[in-house]
Amino acid sequence: MSSDDNNQNKSRREVLRGMAVAGATAIGASTAGAASDASLNDITERGTPSLAASEVTRSVSIRASGEASYTFSVTGLVSATDAPSESLDAGTATATIEGETHAYDFSGEFTELDVSGGAEVVVDGDSVDPDAFPQQTLTVIAPGHVDVDISASGRVEADDELEKPNARTVRGTINGRTDISYAGELTYFDASDRVWVRRDGQKLAPDDALPASLPGEMEISGDGRGVTVEVSGDADSDHAHASVEDGSVSAYSTQRGTTARYDGRVERIEHESGATVEIVPESKRVVCTAPENRSVEFSTESTEAFIYEEEVHKNPTVTVAAGETERIQYFGDVTSVGIARMTVSFDYMAYESAQSSARLQMAAKFERLDAYDQLASAVEGRIRHDADGLYTITSDTATDPVDSVTFKLTDLETGDEGAVSVTKRHDTDDVVAGKNTYQWRNDAGNIEQFRHDTLEVGSLSTAAAGLSTETYEFDAPETTQPETQGDWIPTIPWGDWIGDIYDGLKDVADGIQDVSADYLAEAIEYADVSSSEIAVTGGKIVANTINSFQSLATKFIDDFKIKALWKLRITGYSSMISLVGSGVFEAIGDENYDCGACVAFIRLSLDVGLCGYGVAAFCGAFSLTTLGLGTVPCAVLGGAICSLTISALPDAKDICSSDTYPTQAGFC
């Protein structure tokens, strides 16, 4: 073996060992109940990262009794279901009809709705008067000269003295009463001084002008004992027995239930007795700890099942001795935790409309950035402003909290799919990254080319004029990508579990070159994972926790069993953000690894379980917590790599060659 080969192999082993150490450290701390610097609980993801056109769920029809003409525009997608296709142009439908009906499907809200002549307009099954559009009302009363900035999800109309930078926004100086009409819902409200507000005739505090954007709901019921529930995002409650501060809800349990709303995930629950429960998504554990002076009974429920003491339980009840800790592995999402005679039930998706409102409100803030204006002015397509056209990530990690918004594109002038993505510091308008991205797919759906126009970020709060453009082409296979592994509940018997699943290991080994069932069994034992963390199903080795996944992957690559990774999958997560939240790949951000490390990273992070919908989620979190790359360009490159590395390892080596690394695969 040559000296270069030795150096490359050494680098690969060192990189993977370093990654394993980083992951094990974070996982171990989380499992022990300590807070991790980068946890899945710190990352809130809203919407879908897929850039493919989403389903259009709304409908509009124009039925003419005589001759009539119409024009309407929408913020999202629109398609003709019973109308000439030539009536559509970049989100706007225009036609003249006589004694007939035109029908369309669309998403989002109207930014224009104008009909002349005798015609009936029906939207989502209800008759609508175009002359009264837009119908929602907002009245703002200022005691003096006050600057306001207001936007909505649809068209906004106001007095002439206010500016209209776009159809959905008004801003300027008001004095006295100003009446504003809008379509959809309000997405942004800012006043430079005190004002009084009425929305659709109802008096509101200015802070309540926007719709609620907290999608989760918790209910605390029991015998009157006190409890504190910590969540990863914001929280709010108007209940008399609850108070909220910095994402912590302190309340007394009541027989009828004390309720609060929240965003993000439930992280920790502390009973007034000192008993605590922590939910650790990285290791899929509910960590129950009793106080020093008494034993406590804990109970828990989830959408799927639990494993405790190597047995599968639907809703386990565990008595923990004084000063001791018990850990229960869960599948799906935890929905309820009981401590003594108190129960906290929670649903982080209780209010779907609040999920949409949160995306719309976050996007409205980003639209007010100079970086967004520069990207939008150069985009080669129409930017979607409907809720389904937005994908947002909030990363509340202690070291570098940031937010990212992806605005998906439609009516593209170039490419098959595209997006505008901007990342900024969480508490300021300091821009970290911004890109316009376009991608082309072949008939099999694999990415064969992508282009990203990158904003040259100057200082963190400003951006220089102009974009730098890079285009990449890939020899994508004309075959479809494999389906991603779905959720899994183990059904194998426990005991001598390597022997129990040995036949399955043989099935997996049959599909892997130069890897035997004996080696796979040895690798699983070497990785020191428990029977509750590993199984063989569907011709794959399935790992339910990150630590088991990482240990096996490290062993495979360390023993040059690269292709064994093709049969290793991680499951049990709603998205793959958890891979990054655990800190497993954190070390990559500060080093300049060689080709071997790049290939290993691709194998671990993309080909192994992330191809498909998980790529964009992973890239979003990874770029936010480490390198500060734009969300979508990473996802596009990741998708292209998936298309290539599924077929053969040398293709991955080509991507990481000296000609392309680290520029082309910069997130390696």
RARAFEN-V306399 format. One record per residue. RES is the residue in one letter. PHI is phi in radians with two decimals (* if undefined). Layout:
# RARAFEN-V306399
<<RES & PHI> <RES & PHI>>
This chain:
# RARAFEN-V306399
<<M & *> <S & -1.29> <S & -1.08> <D & -1.09> <D & -1.09> <N & -1.07> <N & -1.11> <Q & -1.15> <N & -1.16> <K & -1.06> <S & -1.07> <R & -1.06> <R & -1.14> <E & -1.12> <V & -1.07> <L & -1.16> <R & -1.12> <G & -1.10> <M & -1.12> <A & -1.12> <V & -1.10> <A & -1.05> <G & -1.16> <A & -1.09> <T & -1.08> <A & -1.17> <I & -1.14> <G & -1.06> <A & -1.11> <S & -1.15> <T & -1.11> <A & -1.32> <G & 1.69> <A & -1.49> <A & -1.32> <S & -1.64> <D & -1.14> <A & -2.36> <S & -2.01> <L & -1.02> <N & -1.11> <D & -1.45> <I & -2.04> <T & -1.93> <E & -1.96> <R & -2.24> <G & 1.51> <T & -1.85> <P & -1.33> <S & -1.09> <L & -1.56> <A & -1.13> <A & -1.02> <S & -1.47> <E & -1.24> <V & -1.58> <T & -1.97> <R & -1.96> <S & -2.42> <V & -2.47> <S & -2.33> <I & -2.10> <R & -1.92> <A & -1.70> <S & -1.46> <G & -2.36> <E & -1.60> <A & -2.65> <S & -2.29> <Y & -2.58> <T & -2.52> <F & -2.51> <S & -2.27> <V & -2.24> <T & -1.45> <G & -2.08> <L & -1.53> <V & -2.62> <S & -2.44> <A & -1.48> <T & -1.69> <D & -2.62> <A & -2.84> <P & -1.09> <S & -1.11> <E & -1.25> <S & -1.30> <L & -1.74> <D & -2.69> <A & 0.91> <G & 1.46> <T & -2.12> <A & -1.93> <T & -2.44> <A & -2.86> <T & -2.02> <I & -2.28> <E & -2.55> <G & 1.09> <E & -2.46> <T & -2.20> <H & -1.94> <A & -2.30> <Y & -2.45> <D & -1.86> <F & -2.71> <S & -2.29> <G & 1.59> <E & -2.24> <F & -1.42> <T & -1.84> <E & -2.71> <L & -2.65> <D & -2.30> <V & -2.32> <S & -2.16> <G & 1.64> <G & -1.47> <A & -2.65> <E & -1.81> <V & -1.93> <V & -2.13> <V & -2.04> <D & 0.94> <G & 1.52> <D & -1.96> <S & -1.25> <V & -2.21> <D & -1.62> <P & -1.06> <D & -1.19> <A & -1.68> <F & -1.40> <P & -1.45> <Q & -1.71> <Q & -1.24> <T & -2.24> <L & -2.38> <T & -1.93> <V & -2.08> <I & -2.03> <A & -1.97> <P & -1.27> <G & -2.67> <H & -1.33> <V & -2.31> <D & -1.47> <V & -2.22> <D & -2.47> <I & -2.36> <S & -2.45> <A & -2.42> <S & -1.36> <G & -2.24> <R & -1.11> <V & -2.17> <E & -2.17> <A & -2.69> <D & -1.06> <D & -1.09> <E & -1.26> <L & -1.57> <E & -1.33> <K & -2.25> <P & -1.11> <N & -2.71> <A & -1.16> <R & -1.85> <T & -2.43> <V & -2.29> <R & -2.70> <G & 2.63> <T & -1.86> <I & -2.06> <N & -2.63> <G & 1.58> <R & -1.60> <T & -2.27> <D & -1.77> <I & -2.19> <S & -2.00> <Y & -2.67> <A & -1.90> <G & 1.45> <E & -2.40> <L & -1.23> <T & -2.12> <Y & -2.72> <F & -2.56> <D & -2.46> <A & -2.26> <S & -1.34> <D & -2.62> <R & -1.14> <V & -2.46> <W & -1.93> <V & -2.28> <R & -2.23> <R & -2.00> <D & 0.89> <G & 1.50> <Q & -1.67> <K & -1.27> <L & -2.38> <A & -1.26> <P & -0.92> <D & -1.18> <D & -1.78> <A & -1.17> <L & -1.47> <P & -1.11> <A & -1.07> <S & -2.17> <L & -1.86> <P & -1.43> <G & -1.59> <E & -2.41> <M & -2.08> <E & -2.29> <I & -1.93> <S & -2.18> <G & 2.74> <D & -1.73> <G & 1.62> <R & -1.25> <G & -1.52> <V & -2.66> <T & -2.11> <V & -2.01> <E & -1.76> <V & -2.07> <S & -1.36> <G & -1.99> <D & -1.51> <A & -2.53> <D & -2.78> <S & -2.75> <D & -1.88> <H & -1.34> <A & -1.13> <H & -1.71> <A & -2.31> <S & -2.33> <V & -2.25> <E & -2.67> <D & 0.90> <G & 1.35> <S & -1.96> <V & -1.84> <S & -1.85> <A & -2.67> <Y & -1.77> <S & -1.25> <T & -2.25> <Q & -1.11> <R & -1.40> <G & 1.79> <T & -1.65> <T & -1.95> <A & -2.66> <R & -1.93> <Y & -2.70> <D & -2.15> <G & 1.56> <R & -2.25> <V & -1.34> <E & -1.77> <R & -2.60> <I & -2.24> <E & -2.14> <H & -1.39> <E & -1.09> <S & -1.30> <G & 1.79> <A & -1.20> <T & -2.32> <V & -2.29> <E & -2.07> <I & -1.85> <V & -1.98> <P & -1.18> <E & -1.05> <S & -1.87> <K & 0.95> <R & -2.22> <V & -1.77> <V & -1.78> <C & -1.87> <T & -2.22> <A & -1.56> <P & -1.19> <E & -1.16> <N & -1.81> <R & -2.84> <S & -1.46> <V & -2.42> <E & -1.65> <F & -1.99> <S & -2.39> <T & -2.69> <E & -2.31> <S & -2.55> <T & -1.28> <E & -2.25> <A & -2.81> <F & -2.29> <I & -2.16> <Y & -2.44> <E & 0.92> <E & 1.08> <E & -2.24> <V & -1.47> <H & -2.23> <K & -1.41> <N & -2.41> <P & -1.27> <T & -2.08> <V & -2.25> <T & -1.70> <V & -1.85> <A & -1.17> <A & -0.95> <G & 1.31> <E & -1.81> <T & -2.28> <E & -2.16> <R & -2.09> <I & -2.08> <Q & -1.40> <Y & -2.13> <F & -2.13> <G & 1.33> <D & -2.18> <V & -1.22> <T & -2.06> <S & -2.76> <V & -2.34> <G & -1.99> <I & -2.21> <A & 0.98> <R & -1.80> <M & -2.12> <T & -2.26> <V & -1.96> <S & -1.86> <F & -2.61> <D & -2.46> <Y & -1.35> <M & -2.14> <A & -1.12> <Y & -2.09> <E & -1.12> <S & -1.11> <A & -1.19> <Q & -1.04> <S & -1.13> <S & -1.09> <A & -1.07> <R & -1.14> <L & -1.10> <Q & -1.21> <M & -1.17> <A & -1.10> <A & -1.07> <K & -1.13> <F & -1.19> <E & -1.12> <R & -1.63> <L & -1.57> <D & -1.05> <A & -1.06> <Y & -1.11> <D & -1.02> <Q & -1.17> <L & -1.19> <A & -1.13> <S & -1.21> <A & -1.87> <V & -1.26> <E & -1.86> <G & 2.90> <R & -1.83> <I & -1.39> <R & -1.42> <H & -2.17> <D & -1.48> <A & -1.05> <D & -1.22> <G & -1.59> <L & -2.13> <Y & -2.26> <T & -2.19> <I & -2.35> <T & -2.00> <S & -1.98> <D & -1.75> <T & -1.07> <A & -1.12> <T & -1.33> <D & -2.73> <P & -1.19> <V & -2.47> <D & -2.15> <S & -2.45> <V & -2.19> <T & -1.94> <F & -1.70> <K & -1.32> <L & -1.88> <T & -2.47> <D & 0.89> <L & -1.23> <E & -1.51> <T & -2.57> <G & 1.46> <D & -1.69> <E & -2.50> <G & -2.90> <A & -2.86> <V & -1.94> <S & -2.24> <V & -2.34> <T & -2.14> <K & -2.44> <R & -1.07> <H & -1.10> <D & -1.77> <T & -2.40> <D & -1.70> <D & -1.23> <V & -1.47> <V & -1.63> <A & -2.78> <G & -2.73> <K & -2.59> <N & -1.80> <T & -2.18> <Y & -2.30> <Q & -2.40> <W & -2.06> <R & -2.08> <N & -1.50> <D & -1.11> <A & -1.47> <G & 1.55> <N & -1.49> <I & -1.29> <E & -1.94> <Q & -2.78> <F & -2.56> <R & -2.40> <H & -2.28> <D & -1.78> <T & -1.72> <L & -1.28> <E & -1.37> <V & -1.38> <G & -1.52> <S & -1.23> <L & -1.18> <S & -1.80> <T & -2.26> <A & -2.32> <A & -1.25> <A & -1.16> <G & 1.72> <L & -2.18> <S & -1.74> <T & -1.96> <E & -2.32> <T & -2.17> <Y & -2.27> <E & -2.12> <F & -2.30> <D & -1.47> <A & -1.29> <P & -1.18> <E & -1.54> <T & -2.28> <T & -1.33> <Q & -1.29> <P & -1.20> <E & -1.24> <T & -1.35> <Q & -1.23> <G & -1.51> <D & -1.09> <W & -2.45> <I & -2.06> <P & -1.18> <T & -2.14> <I & -1.32> <P & -1.28> <W & -1.62> <G & 2.07> <D & -1.37> <W & -1.30> <I & -1.09> <G & -1.14> <D & -1.09> <I & -1.86> <Y & -1.07> <D & -1.05> <G & -1.14> <L & -1.10> <K & -1.11> <D & -1.10> <V & -1.14> <A & -1.08> <D & -1.06> <G & -1.74> <I & -2.16> <Q & -1.20> <D & 1.12> <V & -2.19> <S & -1.76> <A & -1.12> <D & -1.08> <Y & -1.12> <L & -1.08> <A & -1.09> <E & -1.11> <A & -1.12> <I & -1.13> <E & -1.15> <Y & -1.09> <A & -1.21> <D & 1.00> <V & -1.80> <S & -1.56> <S & -1.13> <S & -1.43> <E & -1.89> <I & -2.51> <A & -2.78> <V & -2.08> <T & -2.66> <G & 1.04> <G & 1.26> <K & -2.37> <I & -1.55> <V & -1.90> <A & -1.86> <N & -1.68> <T & -2.19> <I & -1.17> <N & -1.14> <S & -1.19> <F & -1.05> <Q & -1.15> <S & -1.10> <L & -1.16> <A & -1.06> <T & -1.08> <K & -1.08> <F & -1.04> <I & -1.28> <D & -1.07> <D & -1.66> <F & 1.09> <K & -1.72> <I & -0.97> <K & -1.21> <A & -1.09> <L & -1.13> <W & -1.09> <K & -1.81> <L & -1.82> <R & -2.33> <I & -1.95> <T & -2.45> <G & 1.63> <Y & -2.04> <S & -1.29> <S & -2.62> <M & -1.61> <I & -0.99> <S & -1.03> <L & -1.02> <V & -1.44> <G & -0.99> <S & -1.29> <G & 1.56> <V & -1.01> <F & -1.79> <E & -1.08> <A & -1.14> <I & -1.13> <G & -1.12> <D & -1.93> <E & -2.11> <N & -2.03> <Y & -1.37> <D & -1.49> <C & -1.04> <G & -1.06> <A & -1.19> <C & -1.10> <V & -1.08> <A & -1.05> <F & -1.12> <I & -1.03> <R & -1.06> <L & -1.26> <S & -1.70> <L & -2.06> <D & -1.12> <V & -1.64> <G & 1.54> <L & -1.79> <C & -1.09> <G & 1.82> <Y & -1.14> <G & -1.24> <V & -1.05> <A & -1.17> <A & -1.09> <F & -1.07> <C & -1.07> <G & -1.02> <A & -1.22> <F & -1.11> <S & -1.19> <L & -1.25> <T & -1.55> <T & -2.27> <L & -1.48> <G & 1.29> <L & -1.31> <G & -1.20> <T & -1.11> <V & -1.22> <P & -0.98> <C & -1.07> <A & -1.13> <V & -1.13> <L & -1.10> <G & -1.06> <G & -1.11> <A & -1.15> <I & -1.09> <C & -0.99> <S & -1.02> <L & -1.45> <T & -1.32> <I & -1.08> <S & -1.46> <A & -2.81> <L & -1.09> <P & -0.97> <D & -1.10> <A & -1.13> <K & -1.11> <D & -1.08> <I & -1.08> <C & -1.69> <S & -1.25> <S & -1.11> <D & -1.31> <T & -2.07> <Y & -1.70> <P & -1.68> <T & -1.12> <Q & -1.26> <A & -1.96> <G & -1.09> <F & -1.44> <C & -1.14>>
